[in-house]
């Protein structure tokens, strides 16, 4: 059997270190067995997917040295490798399930589904919706079909009994079918859900081993059932432990920068980041802490993966990165530094803002050093403003952060549109509104345009600095956060209306 593994990220945001973690172990397993590693783009969420995010996935994985044998940018015999280009394939397979009676059209409205879930909750026991819950009287279903009502396609799932499946690290796992709902396979817009597309693609691309995060454990029974319905052999499953914050919570951008490109912009060596990810739940036979990609591949054994949640600790990553830097020759060090921070493509956009403001070259670093540094040296007092109170500044930064996270195409124009519209809705003068962003991004309100600064720095570092400033100022309490999130939903709707009418 030829070993074929894959990683299948969604191009809906900044490339996540969790994606790199899973990609590394899939690649290591494939290389250990002389197999192939495939990159597949899961872009069925058309509202959020974008080409910039897809390119960032390619760039970040290649920066780390994670190369694939087949993928959307290089082709292969099992393509296409973007799910958005495989809609006819999914439609054909959904029809096969419908014809065989393994799936059904569900005309239930959102209100009816909410009511059904409330009934199940009140009755106690499992809350998963089954066919007996979802089935409409024949005349009602026929009328809705005649009226052209929207529907989704759901899979039939056993109402009782136990599903047993095997995991390479955990052995046999039992799950009660009562916990598994009739999963939607095809949405009302005709696009497949992850569950259908995942199974169809893995089979047609001849994936032999599915190595993924443990958050997908609960989906394994649905996937096993789909393989059975199609009459296919299921790949071997291996669910990797989740990366965690130092407080043992699931790794999240609120507590740890999670974007791969953030670590690129912060000046980490890709070898060190890959080395650190390799140590997340796995170890070399000799327990050595520092090793390169090829050394990991040569010694790789999936059974050495520990199921304890590995801690992603920036301090340990920084220490390890320092070990890599120390081993560079002086020539290598100079070249690496130039390639990272003094490269033309990064600095050229800043020149137009720096050149008119300086008298000597020695003025450059004080004016633009924040572009090449970690978080600027700021303290709570740095945000002191003549009219804005601390609580209002935290609110502006937090709501502004959510708006920055909503930007799909990162450039000055879109940053300006979002922040200016937000200032308008919040009824804050734009000069006052931008003040905390100047401090968060550049460390001072006296820098050149903060909009240009964020455009140059990119989304990863810009959002991380705003998030860091929110935390520095005390953040938002859990109680206040719920209220602010509710308020933000209304603010966001107004902003969308403003931007739609521009």
VEXDREN-2710 file (C-alpha; in Angstrom, 1 decimal):
% VEXDREN-2710
k/r/px/py/pz
1/UNK/0.0/0.0/0.0
2/UNK/1.3/3.5/-0.9
3/UNK/1.0/5.8/2.0
4/UNK/-0.8/9.1/1.2
5/UNK/-1.5/11.7/3.8
6/UNK/-3.0/15.2/3.5
7/UNK/-3.7/18.5/5.2
8/UNK/-6.8/20.4/4.3
9/UNK/-6.9/24.0/5.6
10/UNK/-9.6/26.5/5.0
11/UNK/-8.5/29.8/3.4
12/UNK/-10.6/31.9/5.8
13/UNK/-8.1/33.8/7.9
14/UNK/-4.5/33.8/9.0
15/UNK/-2.7/30.5/8.6
16/UNK/-2.8/28.8/12.0
17/UNK/0.2/27.1/13.8
18/UNK/-2.2/24.2/14.4
19/UNK/-2.4/23.7/10.6
20/UNK/1.4/23.7/10.5
21/UNK/1.5/21.2/13.4
22/UNK/-0.9/18.8/11.6
23/UNK/0.9/19.3/8.3
24/UNK/4.3/18.5/9.8
25/UNK/3.1/15.2/11.3
26/UNK/1.3/14.2/8.1
27/UNK/4.5/15.0/6.0
28/UNK/6.7/13.2/8.5
29/UNK/4.5/10.1/8.4
30/UNK/4.4/10.1/4.6
31/UNK/8.2/10.6/4.2
32/UNK/8.9/7.8/6.8
33/UNK/7.0/5.4/4.6
34/UNK/8.2/6.7/1.2
35/UNK/4.7/8.1/0.5
36/UNK/3.1/11.3/-0.7
37/UNK/1.8/14.3/1.1
38/UNK/-1.1/16.3/-0.4
39/UNK/-2.3/19.8/0.2
40/UNK/-6.1/20.3/-0.3
41/UNK/-7.9/23.6/0.1
42/UNK/-11.3/23.3/1.8
43/UNK/-13.0/26.5/0.5
44/UNK/-16.7/25.5/0.6
45/UNK/-17.3/28.5/2.8
46/UNK/-17.5/30.9/-0.1
47/UNK/-18.5/33.8/2.1
48/UNK/-15.3/33.7/4.1
49/UNK/-12.8/32.1/1.7
50/UNK/-10.4/34.4/-0.2
51/UNK/-7.4/34.1/-2.5
52/UNK/-5.2/36.2/-0.1
53/UNK/-5.7/33.6/2.7
54/UNK/-5.0/30.8/0.3
55/UNK/-1.7/32.4/-0.8
56/UNK/-0.8/32.9/2.8
57/UNK/-1.3/29.2/3.4
58/UNK/1.1/28.4/0.6
59/UNK/3.7/31.0/1.7
60/UNK/3.6/30.1/5.4
61/UNK/3.9/26.3/4.9
62/UNK/6.7/26.7/2.4
63/UNK/8.5/29.2/4.7
64/UNK/8.5/26.4/7.3
65/UNK/9.9/23.9/4.8
66/UNK/6.6/21.9/4.5
67/UNK/6.5/20.9/0.8
68/UNK/3.6/18.9/-0.7
69/UNK/3.7/16.5/-3.6
70/UNK/0.2/17.4/-5.0
71/UNK/-1.9/20.5/-4.5
72/UNK/-3.9/23.4/-6.1
73/UNK/-0.8/25.4/-7.1
74/UNK/1.2/22.5/-8.6
75/UNK/-1.5/20.0/-9.8
76/UNK/-1.5/16.2/-9.6
77/UNK/-3.4/13.2/-10.9
78/UNK/-6.1/13.4/-8.3
79/UNK/-7.2/17.0/-8.7
80/UNK/-8.7/19.4/-8.7
81/UNK/-7.4/20.2/-5.2
82/UNK/-9.8/23.0/-4.3
83/UNK/-13.2/21.9/-3.0
84/UNK/-14.9/24.8/-4.8
85/UNK/-13.9/23.2/-8.1
86/UNK/-15.3/19.8/-7.2
87/UNK/-19.0/20.7/-6.8
88/UNK/-20.2/18.3/-9.5
89/UNK/-18.4/15.4/-7.9
90/UNK/-20.1/16.1/-4.5
91/UNK/-23.5/16.4/-6.2
92/UNK/-23.1/13.1/-7.9
93/UNK/-22.2/11.4/-4.6
94/UNK/-25.1/13.0/-2.7
95/UNK/-27.4/11.7/-5.3
96/UNK/-26.0/8.2/-4.9
97/UNK/-26.8/8.4/-1.2
98/UNK/-30.3/9.7/-1.8
99/UNK/-31.0/7.0/-4.4
100/UNK/-29.7/4.3/-2.0
101/UNK/-31.9/5.6/0.9
102/UNK/-28.8/6.5/3.0
103/UNK/-29.7/10.3/2.9
104/UNK/-32.8/12.4/2.8
105/UNK/-34.0/15.9/1.9
106/UNK/-34.8/17.9/5.1
107/UNK/-37.2/20.8/4.6
108/UNK/-37.3/21.8/8.3
109/UNK/-37.1/25.5/8.9
110/UNK/-34.6/27.1/11.3
111/UNK/-37.5/27.8/13.7
112/UNK/-38.7/24.2/13.6
113/UNK/-35.1/23.0/14.3
114/UNK/-34.8/25.3/17.3
115/UNK/-38.1/24.0/18.6
116/UNK/-37.0/20.3/18.2
117/UNK/-33.7/20.9/19.9
118/UNK/-35.6/22.6/22.8
119/UNK/-37.9/19.6/23.1
120/UNK/-35.0/17.2/23.2
121/UNK/-33.2/19.3/25.8
122/UNK/-36.3/19.4/28.0
123/UNK/-36.8/15.7/27.7
124/UNK/-33.2/15.0/28.8
125/UNK/-30.8/12.5/27.4
126/UNK/-29.0/13.0/24.1
127/UNK/-29.8/16.1/22.1
128/UNK/-28.8/14.8/18.6
129/UNK/-31.6/15.1/16.0
130/UNK/-32.6/11.9/14.4
131/UNK/-34.7/11.1/11.3
132/UNK/-37.7/10.3/13.6
133/UNK/-37.4/13.9/14.9
134/UNK/-36.8/15.5/11.6
135/UNK/-39.3/13.6/9.4
136/UNK/-42.3/15.7/8.2
137/UNK/-45.7/14.2/7.4
138/UNK/-45.6/13.1/3.8
139/UNK/-48.2/15.7/2.7
140/UNK/-46.3/18.5/4.4
141/UNK/-43.0/17.5/2.8
142/UNK/-44.6/17.1/-0.6
143/UNK/-46.2/20.6/-0.4
144/UNK/-42.9/22.2/0.6
145/UNK/-41.1/20.4/-2.3
146/UNK/-43.9/21.7/-4.7
147/UNK/-43.5/25.2/-3.3
148/UNK/-39.8/25.1/-4.0
149/UNK/-38.8/25.4/-0.3
150/UNK/-35.2/25.3/0.6
151/UNK/-33.8/22.1/1.9
152/UNK/-30.6/20.4/3.0
153/UNK/-29.5/16.9/2.5
154/UNK/-28.9/14.9/5.7
155/UNK/-27.5/11.4/6.2
156/UNK/-29.4/8.6/8.0
157/UNK/-27.8/7.7/11.3
158/UNK/-28.7/4.9/13.7
159/UNK/-31.0/5.9/16.5
160/UNK/-29.5/3.6/19.1
161/UNK/-26.5/1.3/19.6
162/UNK/-22.8/1.9/19.7
163/UNK/-20.3/2.8/17.0
164/UNK/-16.8/1.4/17.4
165/UNK/-13.9/2.8/15.4
166/UNK/-10.1/2.4/15.7
167/UNK/-7.6/5.2/16.3
168/UNK/-3.8/4.6/15.7
169/UNK/-3.0/6.2/19.1
170/UNK/-6.0/5.4/21.2
171/UNK/-7.0/1.9/20.0
172/UNK/-10.8/1.1/19.8
173/UNK/-13.1/3.9/20.7
174/UNK/-16.8/3.5/21.4
175/UNK/-19.4/6.2/20.9
176/UNK/-23.1/6.0/21.5
177/UNK/-25.1/6.6/18.3
178/UNK/-27.5/8.6/20.4
179/UNK/-24.9/11.4/20.5
180/UNK/-24.6/11.6/16.7
181/UNK/-27.1/13.7/14.8
182/UNK/-28.3/13.3/11.2
183/UNK/-25.4/15.3/9.8
184/UNK/-26.1/17.8/7.0
185/UNK/-24.2/16.6/3.9
186/UNK/-25.3/19.3/1.4
187/UNK/-26.3/22.8/2.4
188/UNK/-29.3/24.6/0.9
189/UNK/-26.9/26.5/-1.4
190/UNK/-25.8/23.3/-3.0
191/UNK/-22.3/23.3/-1.4
192/UNK/-21.2/20.3/0.6
193/UNK/-20.4/20.3/4.2
194/UNK/-16.9/19.3/5.5
195/UNK/-18.1/15.8/6.4
196/UNK/-19.2/14.8/2.9
197/UNK/-16.4/16.6/1.0
198/UNK/-13.8/15.2/3.4
199/UNK/-14.9/11.6/2.9
200/UNK/-15.4/11.8/-0.9
201/UNK/-12.1/13.7/-1.4
202/UNK/-10.1/11.4/0.8
203/UNK/-11.4/8.3/-1.0
204/UNK/-10.9/9.7/-4.6
205/UNK/-7.5/11.1/-3.7
206/UNK/-6.6/7.6/-2.2
207/UNK/-5.6/9.0/1.2
208/UNK/-4.4/6.0/3.2
209/UNK/-4.0/7.7/6.7
210/UNK/-6.0/10.6/8.0
211/UNK/-3.9/12.3/10.7
212/UNK/-5.9/15.2/12.1
213/UNK/-6.7/17.1/15.4
214/UNK/-8.6/15.3/18.2
215/UNK/-11.4/17.8/17.8
216/UNK/-12.5/15.6/14.9
217/UNK/-12.9/12.5/17.1
218/UNK/-16.7/13.1/17.5
219/UNK/-17.0/13.2/13.7
220/UNK/-15.4/9.8/13.1
221/UNK/-18.7/7.8/13.5
222/UNK/-20.3/9.9/10.7
223/UNK/-17.3/9.4/8.5
224/UNK/-17.2/5.7/9.1
225/UNK/-20.8/5.4/8.3
226/UNK/-20.4/7.3/5.0
227/UNK/-17.6/5.0/4.0
228/UNK/-19.9/2.1/4.7
229/UNK/-22.8/3.7/2.7
230/UNK/-20.5/4.2/-0.3
231/UNK/-19.0/0.7/0.0
232/UNK/-15.4/2.1/0.4
233/UNK/-12.6/1.1/2.8
234/UNK/-11.9/3.7/5.4
235/UNK/-8.4/5.2/5.8
236/UNK/-6.7/4.6/9.1
237/UNK/-7.4/7.3/11.6
238/UNK/-5.0/9.1/13.9
239/UNK/-6.2/12.0/16.1
240/UNK/-3.4/14.2/17.3
241/UNK/-3.6/16.0/20.6
242/UNK/-4.7/19.7/20.6
243/UNK/-2.1/22.4/21.1
244/UNK/-2.8/24.3/24.3
245/UNK/-2.0/27.6/26.0
246/UNK/0.2/27.6/29.1
247/UNK/-3.0/27.6/31.2
248/UNK/-4.0/24.3/29.5
249/UNK/-6.9/25.9/27.5
250/UNK/-7.1/25.2/23.8
251/UNK/-4.6/27.3/21.9
252/UNK/-6.4/30.5/20.8
253/UNK/-5.4/33.9/19.4
254/UNK/-6.7/35.7/22.5
255/UNK/-4.0/34.2/24.7
256/UNK/-1.3/33.3/22.2
257/UNK/-0.4/34.5/18.7
258/UNK/-1.6/31.7/16.5
259/UNK/-0.7/32.9/13.0
260/UNK/2.3/31.3/11.4
261/UNK/3.1/34.6/9.6
262/UNK/3.2/36.4/13.0
263/UNK/6.3/34.3/13.9
264/UNK/7.7/35.1/10.5
265/UNK/7.3/38.8/11.0
266/UNK/8.6/38.6/14.5
267/UNK/12.0/37.3/13.3
268/UNK/11.8/33.7/14.2
269/UNK/13.8/31.2/12.2
270/UNK/11.6/28.8/10.3
271/UNK/13.8/25.9/11.4
272/UNK/13.2/26.8/15.0
273/UNK/9.4/27.1/14.6
274/UNK/9.3/23.7/12.9
275/UNK/11.6/22.2/15.5
276/UNK/9.3/23.5/18.2
277/UNK/6.2/22.2/16.5
278/UNK/7.9/18.8/16.2
279/UNK/8.4/18.7/19.9
280/UNK/4.7/19.3/20.6
281/UNK/3.6/15.9/21.9
282/UNK/6.5/14.0/20.2
283/UNK/10.2/13.4/21.0
284/UNK/13.3/12.1/19.4
285/UNK/14.5/8.7/20.5
286/UNK/17.5/10.3/22.2
287/UNK/15.2/13.0/23.7
288/UNK/17.3/15.8/22.1
289/UNK/15.5/19.1/22.0
290/UNK/17.1/20.6/18.9
291/UNK/16.7/18.8/15.6
292/UNK/16.0/19.8/12.0
293/UNK/13.3/18.6/9.7
294/UNK/15.3/15.7/8.1
295/UNK/16.4/14.4/11.4
296/UNK/12.8/14.3/12.6
297/UNK/11.7/12.5/9.4
298/UNK/14.5/9.9/9.8
299/UNK/13.6/9.1/13.4
300/UNK/9.8/9.6/13.1
301/UNK/7.5/7.1/14.8
302/UNK/3.8/8.1/15.1
303/UNK/3.6/5.8/18.2
304/UNK/5.9/8.2/20.1
305/UNK/3.1/10.9/20.0
306/UNK/1.9/11.6/23.6
307/UNK/-1.8/12.1/24.1
308/UNK/-1.3/14.8/26.8
309/UNK/-2.1/18.2/25.5
310/UNK/1.2/19.8/24.4
311/UNK/1.8/23.4/25.7
312/UNK/2.6/26.0/23.1
313/UNK/4.8/28.4/25.2
314/UNK/6.3/31.4/23.4
315/UNK/9.1/31.7/26.0
316/UNK/10.3/28.2/25.2
317/UNK/10.0/28.9/21.5
318/UNK/12.0/32.0/21.9
319/UNK/14.7/30.1/23.8
320/UNK/14.8/27.4/21.1
321/UNK/15.0/30.1/18.4
322/UNK/17.9/31.6/20.3
323/UNK/19.8/28.3/20.1
324/UNK/19.4/28.2/16.3
325/UNK/20.5/31.8/16.0
326/UNK/23.6/31.1/18.1
327/UNK/24.8/28.4/15.7
328/UNK/24.7/30.7/12.7
329/UNK/28.0/31.9/11.3
330/UNK/28.5/35.7/11.2
331/UNK/27.9/35.6/7.5
332/UNK/24.8/33.6/7.8
333/UNK/23.5/35.8/10.6
334/UNK/24.0/39.0/8.6
335/UNK/22.3/37.4/5.5
336/UNK/19.4/36.1/7.6
337/UNK/18.8/39.5/9.2
338/UNK/18.9/41.3/5.9
339/UNK/16.5/38.7/4.4
340/UNK/14.1/39.2/7.3
341/UNK/14.0/42.9/8.1
342/UNK/15.9/44.9/5.5
343/UNK/14.4/43.2/2.4
344/UNK/13.2/45.6/-0.3
345/UNK/9.7/44.2/-0.6
346/UNK/8.9/44.9/3.0
347/UNK/10.6/48.2/3.5
348/UNK/9.9/49.9/0.2
349/UNK/6.3/50.8/1.0
350/UNK/7.5/52.6/4.2
351/UNK/10.1/54.7/2.4
352/UNK/7.6/57.2/1.1
353/UNK/6.5/57.9/4.7
354/UNK/10.0/57.9/6.2
355/UNK/12.0/59.9/3.6
356/UNK/10.1/63.2/3.9
357/UNK/10.3/63.2/7.7
358/UNK/14.1/62.7/8.3
359/UNK/17.2/64.9/8.0
360/UNK/19.8/62.1/8.4
361/UNK/19.8/58.3/8.0
362/UNK/20.2/58.0/11.8
363/UNK/16.7/59.4/12.1
364/UNK/15.2/56.3/10.4
365/UNK/15.4/53.9/13.3
366/UNK/13.6/56.2/15.9
367/UNK/10.9/56.9/13.3
368/UNK/10.3/53.5/11.8
369/UNK/12.0/51.1/14.2
370/UNK/8.6/49.8/15.3
371/UNK/8.3/48.0/12.0
372/UNK/11.3/45.8/12.8
373/UNK/10.7/45.3/16.5
374/UNK/8.4/43.2/18.7
375/UNK/5.6/45.0/20.6
376/UNK/6.6/48.7/21.1
377/UNK/7.7/49.6/24.6
378/UNK/4.4/51.0/25.9
379/UNK/2.7/51.1/29.3
380/UNK/-0.7/52.0/30.5
381/UNK/0.3/55.7/30.8
382/UNK/1.1/55.7/27.1
383/UNK/-2.6/55.6/26.3
384/UNK/-3.4/58.7/28.4
385/UNK/-5.7/60.9/26.4
386/UNK/-7.2/64.3/27.1
387/UNK/-10.8/63.3/26.3
388/UNK/-10.9/59.5/26.2
389/UNK/-11.2/57.5/29.4
390/UNK/-9.3/54.1/29.8
391/UNK/-12.6/52.1/29.6
392/UNK/-13.5/53.9/26.3
393/UNK/-10.0/53.3/24.9
394/UNK/-10.3/49.5/25.7
395/UNK/-13.7/49.5/24.0
396/UNK/-12.3/51.3/20.9
397/UNK/-9.4/48.9/20.6
398/UNK/-11.5/45.7/21.2
399/UNK/-14.2/46.7/18.7
400/UNK/-11.6/47.9/16.3
401/UNK/-9.8/44.6/16.6
402/UNK/-13.0/42.8/15.6
403/UNK/-13.3/45.0/12.6
404/UNK/-9.7/44.4/11.6
405/UNK/-10.3/40.7/11.9
406/UNK/-13.3/41.1/9.5
407/UNK/-11.1/42.4/6.7
408/UNK/-10.7/39.8/4.0
409/UNK/-8.4/41.9/1.7
410/UNK/-5.8/43.6/3.8
411/UNK/-4.7/46.9/2.4
412/UNK/-4.9/50.6/3.5
413/UNK/-8.2/51.3/1.7
414/UNK/-10.0/48.5/3.5
415/UNK/-8.4/49.3/6.9
416/UNK/-9.5/52.9/6.5
417/UNK/-13.0/52.0/5.5
418/UNK/-13.5/49.8/8.5
419/UNK/-12.0/52.0/11.1
420/UNK/-13.5/55.3/9.8
421/UNK/-16.9/53.7/9.6
422/UNK/-16.5/52.4/13.1
423/UNK/-15.5/55.8/14.4
424/UNK/-18.6/57.2/12.7
425/UNK/-21.0/54.7/14.3
426/UNK/-19.4/55.1/17.7
427/UNK/-19.6/58.9/17.3
428/UNK/-15.9/59.5/18.1
429/UNK/-13.8/62.0/16.2
430/UNK/-11.5/60.2/13.9
431/UNK/-8.4/61.9/15.4
432/UNK/-9.3/60.7/18.9
433/UNK/-10.4/57.3/17.6
434/UNK/-7.1/56.6/15.9
435/UNK/-5.0/57.7/18.9
436/UNK/-5.0/54.3/20.7
437/UNK/-4.2/52.5/17.5
438/UNK/-1.1/54.8/16.9
439/UNK/0.1/53.8/20.4
440/UNK/-0.7/50.1/20.0
441/UNK/1.0/49.9/16.6
442/UNK/3.9/52.3/16.8
443/UNK/4.2/53.1/20.5
444/UNK/3.5/56.8/19.9
445/UNK/0.9/59.1/18.4
446/UNK/3.7/61.0/16.6
447/UNK/4.4/58.3/14.0
448/UNK/3.5/58.4/10.4
449/UNK/0.0/57.2/9.3
450/UNK/-1.2/54.3/11.4
451/UNK/-3.2/53.1/8.5
452/UNK/-0.1/52.9/6.3
453/UNK/1.8/51.3/9.2
454/UNK/-0.8/48.5/9.5
455/UNK/-0.9/48.0/5.8
456/UNK/2.9/47.6/5.7
457/UNK/3.1/45.4/8.8
458/UNK/0.4/43.1/7.6
459/UNK/-2.7/41.6/9.4
460/UNK/-0.9/39.2/11.7
461/UNK/1.4/41.6/13.5
462/UNK/-1.1/44.5/13.4
463/UNK/-3.9/42.5/15.1
464/UNK/-1.5/40.9/17.6
465/UNK/-0.3/44.4/18.7
466/UNK/-3.9/45.7/19.1
467/UNK/-4.7/42.5/21.0
468/UNK/-1.7/42.9/23.2
469/UNK/-2.7/46.5/24.0
470/UNK/-6.2/45.4/25.0
471/UNK/-4.6/43.0/27.5
472/UNK/-2.1/45.6/28.7
473/UNK/-5.0/47.9/29.6
474/UNK/-6.8/45.2/31.6
475/UNK/-8.9/43.8/28.8
476/UNK/-12.7/43.3/29.0
477/UNK/-14.2/41.2/31.8
478/UNK/-16.3/38.2/30.9
479/UNK/-19.5/40.0/32.0
480/UNK/-18.7/43.1/30.1
481/UNK/-17.6/41.1/27.1
482/UNK/-21.0/39.5/26.6
483/UNK/-22.6/43.0/26.7
484/UNK/-19.9/44.4/24.3
485/UNK/-20.3/41.4/21.9
486/UNK/-24.1/42.1/21.7
487/UNK/-23.4/45.8/21.2
488/UNK/-20.9/45.0/18.5
489/UNK/-23.4/42.9/16.5
490/UNK/-25.5/46.0/16.2
491/UNK/-22.5/48.2/15.4
492/UNK/-21.3/45.7/12.8
493/UNK/-24.7/45.8/11.0
494/UNK/-24.6/49.6/10.8
495/UNK/-21.0/49.5/9.4
496/UNK/-22.0/46.9/6.8
497/UNK/-24.9/49.2/5.8
498/UNK/-22.6/52.2/5.6
499/UNK/-20.0/50.4/3.5
500/UNK/-22.7/48.9/1.2
501/UNK/-24.1/52.4/0.5
502/UNK/-20.7/54.0/-0.2
END
